[in-house]
Amino acid sequence: MKKVWTVTIAAALLLTACGQKTTNEGGAGATASPAPTAEASAAPGGLQMDKLVLGTSADYAPYEFHKKIDGKDQIVGFDIEIAKEIAKDLGAELEISDSDFDGLLLALNGGKVDLVISGMTPTEERKQNVDFSKIYYKAEQGVIVKKGEEGSYGSLDDLKGKKIGVQKGSIQEGIAKEVEGAKLTSLAKIPELILELTSGRVDALIVEKPVADQYVKTQDSIALADVKIEQSEEEAGSAIAIKKGNQELLDAVNKTIDRLQASGDIDRFVVEANELVGE
């Protein structure tokens, strides 16, 4: 649900080596799943992996974000819990690679990560370059403004001619581009956008609503405007990106998603991630 990606595979392969920020296994921000046990579920076709490398952009609470737990910086969130379950079903150790969102599919097509889970929307353009799992979560978009100004915004029309902040490479960037006369500020990280808003350099931010809710809860100077943004079912959903042609892994991921949805675990992960943000 985040994001629009416009780089072709050829460009992706050329640029893969550039600008990746990756946590070292076992270092700050790296999160490993428990060691595989005899009880680990077998994936479709018996696929098993020693290590599963997850690509994500850990600035998008409650999906994925940094949190200090027991004095150690860790990457947590409901996307991370889903990744742990996929790794468990594959009998694999989970390794997390944290980078800017707009570099994630470059890393995937360059073989640096095995899959991408980062609140990503499976747009038709992205589907030309990577394969996607089933939709695992759906959410709405939100508009954040300065506290006291929320009453001035009731629809996207009220953003005409305004300075709008969005995350670079995001689905929200695409939405903002459709607003007449809007002047866009596209940055890599959500906290950078919040600073742009609070300092007055932009008038509003378009952010996925669960993410917007978390920032509004923790910062008194911003508020959520009552702006409804209509999206198709596809545009409102998040899916897991996998390199084209890796059908075995795609089948395994979809099997895990089916299991987690049937058990209600994904809903539980969302609730727990939201609670963790507020701690």
C-alpha positions as CSV (number, residue, x, y, z in Angstrom):
1,M,0.0,0.0,0.0
2,K,2.8,2.2,0.0
3,K,4.1,3.1,-3.3
4,V,4.7,3.5,-6.9
5,W,7.9,2.1,-8.5
6,T,8.8,3.1,-12.0
7,V,12.3,1.6,-12.7
8,T,12.5,-1.2,-15.3
9,I,14.2,-4.5,-14.6
10,A,17.2,-3.4,-16.8
11,A,17.6,-0.3,-14.7
12,A,17.1,-2.2,-11.5
13,L,19.9,-4.6,-12.4
14,L,22.2,-1.7,-13.2
15,L,21.5,0.2,-10.0
16,T,21.2,-2.6,-7.5
17,A,24.6,-2.0,-6.0
18,C,23.8,1.6,-5.3
19,G,22.7,3.1,-2.0
20,Q,21.6,0.1,-0.1
21,K,21.5,0.4,3.7
22,T,21.6,-3.1,5.1
23,T,21.7,-4.2,8.7
24,N,24.3,-6.9,9.4
25,E,23.0,-10.2,10.6
26,G,22.8,-10.0,14.4
27,G,23.5,-6.2,14.4
28,A,21.3,-3.3,15.3
29,G,18.0,-3.7,13.6
30,A,18.5,-7.3,12.6
31,T,15.9,-9.7,13.7
32,A,16.2,-13.5,13.5
33,S,13.5,-16.0,13.7
34,P,14.0,-18.9,16.2
35,A,16.2,-21.7,15.0
36,P,14.2,-24.2,12.9
37,T,12.8,-27.1,14.9
38,A,11.5,-30.5,13.9
39,E,8.0,-29.1,14.2
40,A,8.5,-26.4,11.6
41,S,5.8,-26.6,8.9
42,A,6.9,-27.9,5.5
43,A,6.3,-25.4,2.6
44,P,4.5,-26.4,-0.6
45,G,6.6,-28.9,-2.6
46,G,8.8,-29.4,0.4
47,L,10.7,-26.1,-0.1
48,Q,13.1,-25.5,2.7
49,M,15.6,-22.7,3.1
50,D,18.5,-22.2,5.5
51,K,18.1,-18.4,5.5
52,L,15.4,-16.1,4.3
53,V,16.4,-12.5,3.6
54,L,13.7,-10.0,4.0
55,G,13.8,-6.5,2.4
56,T,11.9,-3.8,4.2
57,S,11.9,-0.1,4.9
58,A,11.6,0.1,8.7
59,D,10.1,3.6,9.1
60,Y,6.5,2.7,8.6
61,A,4.8,1.9,11.9
62,P,2.9,-0.2,12.6
63,Y,4.0,-2.2,9.5
64,E,7.7,-2.1,10.3
65,F,9.7,0.2,12.5
66,H,12.7,0.4,14.9
67,K,12.0,-0.1,18.6
68,K,14.4,-0.3,21.5
69,I,13.6,-3.5,23.4
70,D,15.7,-4.5,26.4
71,G,18.2,-1.8,25.5
72,K,18.6,-3.2,21.9
73,D,17.4,-1.6,18.7
74,Q,15.2,-4.0,16.9
75,I,13.0,-3.9,13.8
76,V,9.4,-4.9,14.7
77,G,5.9,-4.5,13.3
78,F,3.2,-6.7,11.9
79,D,5.0,-7.2,8.6
80,I,7.9,-8.5,10.5
81,E,5.7,-11.0,12.4
82,I,4.4,-12.2,9.0
83,A,8.0,-12.6,7.8
84,K,8.9,-14.6,10.9
85,E,6.0,-17.0,10.2
86,I,7.1,-17.4,6.5
87,A,10.6,-18.2,7.7
88,K,9.3,-20.7,10.3
89,D,7.3,-22.5,7.6
90,L,10.4,-22.7,5.5
91,G,12.5,-23.9,8.3
92,A,14.7,-20.9,7.7
93,E,16.5,-18.3,9.8
94,L,15.1,-14.8,9.1
95,E,17.6,-12.0,8.2
96,I,16.3,-8.4,7.8
97,S,17.7,-5.9,5.3
98,D,16.6,-2.4,6.0
99,S,16.8,0.2,3.2
100,D,14.9,3.1,1.7
101,F,11.6,2.0,0.2
102,D,12.4,3.1,-3.3
103,G,15.4,0.7,-3.4
104,L,13.6,-2.4,-2.2
105,L,12.6,-3.8,-5.6
106,L,16.1,-3.1,-6.9
107,A,17.5,-5.3,-4.1
108,L,15.0,-8.0,-4.9
109,N,15.7,-8.2,-8.6
110,G,19.4,-7.9,-7.9
111,G,19.3,-11.0,-5.6
112,K,20.2,-9.2,-2.4
113,V,16.9,-10.1,-0.7
114,D,14.5,-13.1,-1.2
115,L,11.3,-11.2,-0.7
116,V,10.0,-7.7,0.1
117,I,7.4,-7.1,2.8
118,S,6.9,-3.3,3.4
119,G,3.3,-2.3,3.1
120,M,3.7,-2.5,-0.6
121,T,0.8,-2.1,-3.1
122,P,0.8,-4.6,-6.0
123,T,0.3,-2.1,-8.8
124,E,0.1,-3.2,-12.4
125,E,3.3,-1.4,-13.1
126,R,5.1,-3.3,-10.3
127,K,3.6,-6.6,-11.5
128,Q,5.6,-6.1,-14.8
129,N,8.8,-6.5,-12.8
130,V,8.1,-8.7,-9.8
131,D,5.5,-11.3,-8.7
132,F,3.2,-10.6,-5.8
133,S,1.5,-12.8,-3.2
134,K,-2.1,-12.6,-2.3
135,I,-3.2,-9.4,-0.5
136,Y,-2.6,-9.9,3.2
137,Y,-3.8,-6.5,4.6
138,K,-6.0,-3.6,3.4
139,A,-5.9,-0.1,4.7
140,E,-7.1,3.5,3.9
141,Q,-5.1,6.6,3.2
142,G,-4.9,9.6,5.6
143,V,-4.0,13.3,5.4
144,I,-2.0,14.8,8.3
145,V,-2.0,18.5,8.9
146,K,-0.9,20.9,11.6
147,K,-3.0,20.8,14.8
148,G,-5.9,23.2,14.5
149,E,-6.0,23.1,10.7
150,E,-7.8,19.8,10.3
151,G,-11.1,21.5,9.9
152,S,-9.9,23.2,6.7
153,Y,-9.6,19.9,4.8
154,G,-12.6,17.8,4.0
155,S,-11.7,16.4,0.6
156,L,-8.8,16.1,-1.8
157,D,-10.1,19.2,-3.6
158,D,-9.1,21.2,-0.5
159,L,-5.4,20.2,-1.2
160,K,-5.5,21.9,-4.6
161,G,-2.5,24.2,-5.0
162,K,-1.1,23.1,-1.6
163,K,2.4,21.9,-0.7
164,I,2.0,18.2,-0.1
165,G,4.6,15.9,1.5
166,V,4.7,12.2,0.5
167,Q,7.1,9.3,0.8
168,K,9.3,9.0,-2.3
169,G,8.3,6.1,-4.6
170,S,5.0,5.6,-2.7
171,I,1.4,5.1,-3.8
172,Q,0.7,8.3,-1.9
173,E,3.1,10.1,-4.3
174,G,0.9,9.0,-7.2
175,I,-2.2,10.2,-5.4
176,A,-0.7,13.6,-4.7
177,K,0.4,14.0,-8.4
178,E,-3.3,13.9,-9.3
179,V,-4.1,16.9,-7.1
180,E,-4.5,20.0,-9.2
181,G,-1.7,22.5,-8.7
182,A,-0.2,20.6,-5.9
183,K,3.5,21.2,-5.1
184,L,5.1,17.9,-4.0
185,T,7.9,17.3,-1.6
186,S,9.0,13.6,-1.9
187,L,11.3,12.3,0.8
188,A,12.6,8.9,1.7
189,K,11.5,8.7,5.4
190,I,8.2,9.5,7.2
191,P,9.9,11.2,10.1
192,E,11.5,13.6,7.6
193,L,8.1,14.4,6.2
194,I,6.7,15.0,9.7
195,L,9.5,17.6,10.2
196,E,8.6,19.3,6.9
197,L,5.0,19.6,8.1
198,T,5.7,20.9,11.6
199,S,8.2,23.4,10.3
200,G,5.7,24.7,7.8
201,R,7.5,23.7,4.7
202,V,4.5,21.7,3.5
203,D,0.8,22.1,4.2
204,A,-0.2,18.5,4.5
205,L,1.0,14.9,4.2
206,I,-0.7,12.0,2.5
207,V,0.2,8.8,4.5
208,E,-1.4,5.4,4.9
209,K,-4.0,5.8,7.7
210,P,-2.7,3.2,10.2
211,V,0.7,5.0,9.9
212,A,-0.9,8.4,10.2
213,D,-2.8,7.3,13.3
214,Q,0.4,6.3,15.0
215,Y,2.2,9.6,14.3
216,V,-0.8,11.7,15.4
217,K,-1.0,9.7,18.7
218,T,2.6,10.5,19.6
219,Q,2.9,14.1,18.4
220,D,0.7,16.9,19.8
221,S,1.4,19.4,17.0
222,I,-0.2,17.4,14.2
223,A,-3.7,16.1,13.5
224,L,-5.6,13.8,11.1
225,A,-7.9,15.6,8.7
226,D,-11.2,14.1,7.7
227,V,-10.3,13.5,4.1
228,K,-11.6,10.4,2.3
229,I,-9.4,9.1,-0.5
230,E,-11.2,6.6,-2.7
231,Q,-9.1,3.7,-4.0
232,S,-9.7,0.5,-5.8
233,E,-9.4,-2.8,-3.9
234,E,-6.0,-3.5,-5.5
235,E,-4.7,0.0,-4.6
236,A,-5.8,-0.4,-1.0
237,G,-4.0,-3.7,-0.3
238,S,-0.6,-4.8,0.7
239,A,1.2,-7.8,-0.8
240,I,4.6,-9.5,-0.6
241,A,7.0,-9.0,-3.6
242,I,9.0,-12.0,-4.9
243,K,11.4,-12.1,-7.8
244,K,9.6,-13.2,-11.0
245,G,9.7,-16.9,-11.7
246,N,10.3,-18.0,-8.2
247,Q,7.0,-19.9,-8.1
248,E,8.0,-22.3,-5.3
249,L,8.7,-19.4,-2.9
250,L,5.5,-17.6,-4.0
251,D,3.4,-20.7,-3.3
252,A,5.0,-21.1,0.1
253,V,4.3,-17.4,1.0
254,N,0.7,-17.7,-0.1
255,K,0.3,-20.9,2.0
256,T,1.5,-19.0,5.1
257,I,-0.8,-16.1,4.3
258,D,-3.7,-18.4,4.1
259,R,-2.8,-20.0,7.4
260,L,-2.4,-16.6,9.2
261,Q,-5.7,-15.2,7.8
262,A,-7.7,-18.3,8.7
263,S,-6.4,-18.3,12.3
264,G,-6.9,-14.6,12.7
265,D,-3.2,-14.1,13.4
266,I,-2.7,-11.2,11.0
267,D,-5.4,-9.2,12.8
268,R,-3.7,-10.1,16.1
269,F,-0.3,-9.0,14.7
270,V,-1.8,-5.6,13.7
271,V,-3.2,-5.0,17.2
272,E,0.0,-6.0,18.9
273,A,2.1,-3.8,16.6
274,N,-0.1,-0.8,17.3
275,E,0.2,-1.4,21.0
276,L,4.0,-1.7,20.7
277,V,4.2,1.7,18.9
278,G,2.5,3.3,21.9
279,E,4.8,1.8,24.5
